[in-house]
Amino acid sequence: MMSERSDKMITPNLIEAKKRTNNDVLIKTNEYIVKENLKQLGFNKKYFIKTYGCQMNEHDSENIKAILEDMSYTKCDNMEDADLILLNTCAIRENAHNKVFGMIGRIKHLKETKPHIIAGICGCMAQEESVVNEILSKYKWLDIVFGTHNIHNLPNILNNAIEKQELEIEVYSIEGDVIENIPVKRDSKYKAWINIMYGCDKFCTYCIVPYTRGKQRSRTKEFILDEINQLISDGYKEVTLLGQNVNAYGKDLNDNYRMENLLADVAKTKIERIRFVTSHPWDFTDEMIKVIKENKNIMPYIHLPLQSGSNNILKLMGRRYTKESYLTLYNKIKEALPYSSITTDIIVGFPNETEEDFNETLDVVNKCKFDSAFTFIFSPRNGTPAAKMEDNVSLEEKNKRLQILNKLINKYTLEANESYLNKKVPVLIEDYSEKNKDYLIGYTDTMKLVNVDAHPDNIGKIINVTITDVKTWSMNGKIEN
C-alpha cells in the first residue's frame, strides 16, 4: 500500500514503511527495461551524481550510472556542466540532511541560469515522509524524486518528468522485493560492492533505515555467486558483501543457508579478497568466526558497531545485546583472529545518557582498543522512537563527550598503526594518491590506508609493502627491491 497525493505522485508514508508481514519476498528478474524510445533520451547530454552515506548508497549510485548510460547519458564530474543532476541521499544523521538541502539551494541557482537542467533527489531521504512534504512545500521546482525500491524504474520516472515538465515523485513505502539484473557501472576496476541482502527488521530506536530500506530480504546464493564469478573473470581482486545487517543474511529464506554458508561458498570462488559490512553483534555467530579463520581470502577486518557501552543506553536503543555479551564476542574474534582489525560505531549523547553511561562506553573502548571508530553525537530522526524521548543532556555536554571519546579512539588508532612499523603487509594498490601523485594508495588486508612509493604498473595488484612510517589515519610504505 502506498500514500498518493494525486494520480501523478506516489509519496512516502511512515506508517506504511514500518509495517512487516509474513508475505513472501519475490525475486524479480525482468523488472529493468529501457524502452526503445528512451534509449536515446540522454543523447548528447551529461549527468552528475552526488552520493551521500553508506556503501549501499555508493553501490546504488553505480546502478544509477549504468541505467543513465543505457539511456545514452554520459558522466561528468562538474555539476555546472550537467544536464541531469541527482543527489543520492542518506537519512542517518541530520548533518547529511542539511548538506543535501544546502546542495539543493546551489542547484536552484544553477537552474536559474540553465533552466533546461533536470534535477532530483533519490535514496533514503527521499523515503522520508517529512522530507517529501518539505520538497512539496518549498522545492517544487525540482523535477524528480524517487526512493530505494524503484531505482530500476528511473528511465520511466525521468521520461515522465521531461514530458510533463513538472515534479515527478515516485516513492514506495513497502516491504520490498529483490530486483535482479539491474546494470552496474562500477567505480573501481579492482574492488566491487555486492549486495547480498536489503532492508532491516531490527528497528533500533534511533535508526530510520528499516523505514527507508524496507524489510530484511536476502538475495539467493546463485545470483550472488554468479555475480562474483563474473567479477573474477573481469579481473577483480576484492569483493565487499553489503547489507544493512549483513550477518543476518539468510534468516528470511526458507532454508538453513546462512551467512557462514555464504562466506564459505564465496571463499571457494577463489576471489583474492572478501570483506563484509555492516555486522550487528546480535547475529555474529561462532560459525562465522570459524569460517573466517579457515579461509585466508576472507580478510581479517570486521566492523562491529558498539553504539554504546552502557547496558541502560543499549536497552533504550533497542540493540538487544549487553556490554558483557559484546565484549565476549569481541574476545572470541580476537582469540580466533589475533591479527584482525576491528572497528566500530559509537553514538554519544543519546537521550538522557548520564556521565556514568558515558564512562561505561569509555570502559569498553579501553578494553577493546578499536583500530578506529566512527563517532557521532545522537541525531534524532523524525518518526523514530528515540526522536520522541525526553533529552536532558545539553549540546555543550554532548560535544565535550565526543571530544573525550575521539581523543581516546585516536590514541588507540595510532597505537594499532604503530604495530605495523617495519612490517611487510599485503596491499591492494588502487590508484594514485590524491595528495601526492608520486605515491600510490591502497589498503592492507586489515583495511589500513597505505601511501606506497611504487611504480604505477602495480595499480590493480596485491603487493607486499614494508611500512616505513605511520600516522593516526594512514601509513607510508615502499616495495623492497
ZAMARGU-4260 file (C-alpha; in steps of 0.2 Angstrom, whole numbers, plus 5000, padded with zeros to 4 digits):
<rodrens>
0) 5000/5000/5000 | 5006/5017/4996 | 5001/5035/5000 | 4995/5045/4985 | 4993/5064/4984
5) 4987/5063/4966 | 4987/5052/4951 | 5004/5060/4947 | 5013/5057/4963 | 5017/5042/4974
10) 5023/5049/4991 | 5031/5040/5006 | 5021/5036/5022 | 5030/5032/5038 | 5016/5021/5045
15) 5016/5010/5030 | 5035/5009/5029 | 5035/5002/5047 | 5023/4988/5043 | 5030/4970/5042
20) 5020/4955/5036 | 5024/4936/5033 | 5022/4939/5014 | 5035/4930/5003 | 5048/4941/4996
25) 5048/4940/4977 | 5063/4938/4966 | 5060/4948/4951 | 5072/4946/4936 | 5063/4956/4922
30) 5059/4972/4930 | 5073/4983/4922 | 5068/4988/4905 | 5073/5003/4894 | 5060/5005/4881
35) 5067/5009/4863 | 5061/5027/4863 | 5071/5030/4879 | 5087/5023/4874 | 5092/5040/4866
40) 5084/5051/4879 | 5101/5057/4886 | 5110/5058/4869 | 5122/5072/4869 | 5118/5076/4887
45) 5128/5074/4903 | 5124/5068/4921 | 5131/5072/4938 | 5128/5061/4954 | 5132/5067/4971
50) 5132/5052/4984 | 5130/5054/5002 | 5130/5040/5016 | 5135/5022/5016 | 5142/5009/5005
55) 5124/5003/5000 | 5121/5021/4993 | 5138/5021/4984 | 5133/5005/4976 | 5115/5011/4972
60) 5124/5026/4963 | 5134/5013/4952 | 5117/5006/4947 | 5110/5023/4943 | 5125/5027/4932
65) 5123/5012/4922 | 5105/5015/4919 | 5108/5033/4914 | 5122/5027/4902 | 5109/5014/4895
70) 5099/5029/4890 | 5114/5037/4882 | 5119/5050/4895 | 5137/5052/4898 | 5145/5056/4915
75) 5153/5072/4920 | 5162/5077/4936 | 5157/5095/4937 | 5139/5099/4942 | 5139/5115/4932
80) 5142/5105/4916 | 5127/5093/4919 | 5110/5092/4910 | 5104/5080/4924 | 5109/5082/4942
85) 5104/5068/4955 | 5108/5068/4974 | 5108/5051/4981 | 5104/5054/4999 | 5107/5047/5017
90) 5095/5049/5031 | 5105/5043/5045 | 5110/5059/5053 | 5105/5077/5052 | 5121/5083/5046
95) 5119/5073/5029 | 5101/5080/5029 | 5107/5098/5030 | 5121/5095/5017 | 5108/5089/5004
100) 5096/5104/5006 | 5112/5115/5005 | 5116/5107/4989 | 5098/5109/4983 | 5100/5128/4986
105) 5115/5128/4974 | 5106/5118/4961 | 5092/5131/4961 | 5104/5145/4957 | 5111/5134/4943
110) 5094/5131/4936 | 5090/5150/4936 | 5104/5152/4923 | 5101/5135/4915 | 5083/5131/4915
115) 5084/5115/4905 | 5093/5106/4919 | 5084/5091/4926 | 5087/5090/4945 | 5081/5077/4958
120) 5085/5068/4974 | 5084/5049/4977 | 5090/5037/4991 | 5085/5036/5009 | 5080/5055/5012
125) 5068/5053/4998 | 5059/5039/5008 | 5056/5051/5022 | 5038/5057/5023 | 5044/5074/5031
130) 5057/5077/5018 | 5045/5074/5003 | 5032/5086/5012 | 5046/5099/5013 | 5050/5097/4995
135) 5032/5099/4990 | 5031/5115/5001 | 5047/5123/4997 | 5056/5115/4982 | 5043/5111/4969
140) 5055/5117/4956 | 5064/5100/4957 | 5060/5088/4943 | 5061/5070/4951 | 5061/5062/4967
145) 5062/5043/4969 | 5067/5031/4983 | 5076/5015/4986 | 5064/5002/4980 | 5062/5008/4962
150) 5079/5013/4955 | 5076/5001/4941 | 5061/5012/4935 | 5072/5028/4933 | 5070/5028/4914
155) 5051/5030/4915 | 5052/5042/4930 | 5064/5053/4921 | 5054/5052/4905 | 5038/5057/4914
160) 5046/5072/4922 | 5053/5078/4905 | 5036/5076/4896 | 5025/5083/4909 | 5038/5097/4914
165) 5033/5096/4932 | 5038/5087/4948 | 5038/5068/4947 | 5038/5059/4963 | 5038/5040/4964
170) 5042/5034/4982 | 5035/5017/4988 | 5033/5014/5007 | 5033/4995/5005 | 5042/4980/5012
175) 5051/4977/4996 | 5056/4963/4984 | 5073/4958/4977 | 5076/4966/4960 | 5089/4957/4950
180) 5098/4961/4933 | 5100/4980/4936 | 5115/4985/4927 | 5130/4992/4936 | 5144/5004/4932
185) 5157/5001/4945 | 5168/5015/4952 | 5184/5003/4953 | 5191/4990/4941 | 5198/4980/4956
190) 5186/4980/4970 | 5167/4978/4970 | 5152/4981/4981 | 5140/4966/4981 | 5123/4967/4988
195) 5118/4951/4997 | 5103/4957/5006 | 5092/4973/5008 | 5082/4981/5022 | 5082/4978/5041
200) 5070/4972/5054 | 5080/4977/5069 | 5071/4994/5072 | 5084/5001/5084 | 5075/5016/5091
205) 5087/5029/5084 | 5088/5022/5066 | 5077/5027/5051 | 5084/5013/5040 | 5070/5000/5042
210) 5058/5013/5036 | 5069/5019/5021 | 5075/5002/5015 | 5061/4990/5019 | 5061/4973/5027
215) 5075/4961/5028 | 5077/4952/5012 | 5091/4941/5006 | 5097/4938/4988 | 5098/4919/4983
220) 5116/4912/4983 | 5115/4908/4965 | 5114/4926/4960 | 5127/4932/4972 | 5140/4918/4966
225) 5136/4921/4948 | 5140/4940/4950 | 5156/4936/4959 | 5162/4923/4946 | 5159/4936/4933
230) 5169/4949/4943 | 5183/4936/4944 | 5183/4934/4925 | 5184/4953/4923 | 5200/4954/4934
235) 5193/4960/4950 | 5203/4956/4966 | 5191/4961/4980 | 5173/4960/4984 | 5163/4968/4999
240) 5147/4959/5003 | 5134/4973/5008 | 5119/4973/5019 | 5111/4984/5032 | 5114/4970/5044
245) 5125/4959/5033 | 5127/4944/5045 | 5108/4941/5047 | 5109/4935/5029 | 5098/4921/5025
250) 5087/4922/5041 | 5072/4927/5030 | 5075/4912/5017 | 5066/4896/5019 | 5081/4885/5022
255) 5096/4884/5034 | 5108/4893/5022 | 5116/4907/5032 | 5130/4920/5032 | 5143/4907/5037
260) 5137/4896/5022 | 5138/4910/5010 | 5155/4916/5016 | 5162/4898/5014 | 5155/4897/4996
265) 5161/4914/4991 | 5178/4909/4998 | 5178/4894/4986 | 5177/4905/4971 | 5195/4910/4975
270) 5192/4928/4973 | 5208/4935/4982 | 5199/4946/4995 | 5182/4945/5003 | 5175/4958/5015
275) 5158/4961/5023 | 5149/4976/5031 | 5140/4980/5042 | 5138/4967/5056 | 5126/4968/5070
280) 5133/4959/5086 | 5116/4951/5088 | 5119/4940/5073 | 5138/4937/5073 | 5139/4918/5076
285) 5153/4906/5081 | 5151/4898/5064 | 5155/4914/5056 | 5171/4916/5066 | 5176/4898/5061
290) 5173/4901/5043 | 5183/4917/5043 | 5198/4909/5052 | 5198/4894/5040 | 5198/4904/5024
295) 5213/4915/5020 | 5204/4925/5007 | 5191/4932/5020 | 5200/4947/5026 | 5204/4949/5045
300) 5194/4965/5046 | 5177/4967/5055 | 5167/4982/5058 | 5157/4978/5073 | 5146/4993/5079
305) 5145/4995/5098 | 5134/5011/5098 | 5136/5012/5117 | 5145/5003/5132 | 5130/5006/5144
310) 5118/4992/5146 | 5105/5006/5151 | 5108/5015/5134 | 5109/4999/5124 | 5092/4994/5131
315) 5085/5012/5126 | 5092/5010/5109 | 5084/4993/5106 | 5101/4985/5102 | 5097/4968/5111
320) 5114/4964/5117 | 5123/4970/5133 | 5140/4977/5136 | 5146/4960/5143 | 5140/4950/5128
325) 5148/4962/5116 | 5165/4960/5125 | 5163/4941/5125 | 5160/4942/5106 | 5175/4954/5103
330) 5186/4942/5113 | 5181/4927/5103 | 5185/4936/5087 | 5202/4942/5094 | 5206/4924/5100
335) 5202/4916/5084 | 5209/4930/5073 | 5223/4939/5084 | 5229/4948/5068 | 5212/4955/5065
340) 5207/4974/5064 | 5191/4978/5072 | 5182/4995/5070 | 5166/5001/5077 | 5152/5014/5078
345) 5148/5024/5094 | 5134/5037/5097 | 5137/5049/5112 | 5123/5060/5119 | 5109/5048/5117
350) 5093/5054/5126 | 5097/5055/5145 | 5114/5047/5144 | 5122/5050/5161 | 5141/5053/5165
355) 5141/5035/5171 | 5133/5029/5155 | 5147/5038/5145 | 5161/5031/5156 | 5154/5014/5153
360) 5157/5017/5134 | 5175/5023/5138 | 5177/5007/5148 | 5173/4996/5133 | 5184/5007/5121
365) 5199/5004/5134 | 5196/4986/5134 | 5194/4984/5115 | 5206/4997/5109 | 5197/4998/5092
370) 5208/5001/5077 | 5196/5015/5073 | 5179/5021/5076 | 5165/5032/5068 | 5159/5043/5082
375) 5143/5053/5082 | 5133/5064/5093 | 5115/5057/5093 | 5105/5064/5079 | 5086/5062/5081
380) 5077/5056/5065 | 5059/5061/5063 | 5047/5046/5065 | 5059/5035/5076 | 5055/5031/5094
385) 5071/5040/5100 | 5066/5056/5092 | 5052/5057/5105 | 5062/5053/5120 | 5065/5067/5133
390) 5083/5073/5132 | 5091/5082/5147 | 5109/5082/5141 | 5115/5098/5134 | 5123/5100/5117
395) 5138/5108/5126 | 5140/5092/5136 | 5137/5081/5121 | 5151/5090/5112 | 5163/5088/5127
400) 5159/5069/5127 | 5163/5067/5109 | 5179/5076/5111 | 5184/5065/5125 | 5179/5049/5116
405) 5188/5055/5100 | 5204/5058/5109 | 5204/5040/5116 | 5199/5032/5099 | 5213/5042/5091
410) 5226/5036/5104 | 5222/5018/5100 | 5221/5020/5082 | 5239/5027/5082 | 5244/5013/5093
415) 5237/5000/5081 | 5245/5008/5067 | 5262/5008/5076 | 5262/4990/5077 | 5264/4989/5058
420) 5280/4999/5058 | 5294/4990/5048 | 5282/4975/5045 | 5279/4968/5027 | 5260/4968/5023
425) 5249/4964/5008 | 5242/4979/5000 | 5229/4980/4986 | 5236/4995/4976 | 5221/5005/4969
430) 5226/5022/4962 | 5237/5037/4963 | 5237/5047/4980 | 5226/5062/4978 | 5238/5072/4989
435) 5254/5067/4981 | 5254/5060/4964 | 5272/5052/4967 | 5263/5040/4978 | 5250/5026/4975
440) 5237/5022/4988 | 5230/5005/4993 | 5223/4995/5008 | 5230/4981/5019 | 5221/4966/5022
445) 5216/4974/5039 | 5209/4989/5030 | 5223/5001/5034 | 5226/5015/5021 | 5244/5015/5014
450) 5253/5028/5003 | 5265/5017/4993 | 5281/5023/4985 | 5279/5011/4970 | 5278/5011/4951
455) 5261/5014/4943 | 5262/4997/4935 | 5257/4990/4952 | 5240/4998/4951 | 5227/4984/4952
460) 5239/4971/4960 | 5241/4965/4978 | 5259/4968/4983 | 5269/4966/4999 | 5274/4983/5006
465) 5286/4987/5020 | 5278/5000/5032 | 5291/5014/5034 | 5280/5027/5043 | 5264/5028/5052
470) 5251/5042/5057 | 5234/5041/5065 | 5224/5039/5049 | 5237/5032/5037 | 5254/5024/5034
475) 5268/5025/5022 | 5277/5011/5014 | 5288/5005/5000 | 5291/4989/4990 | 5308/4981/4994
480) 5318/4978/4978
</rodrens>
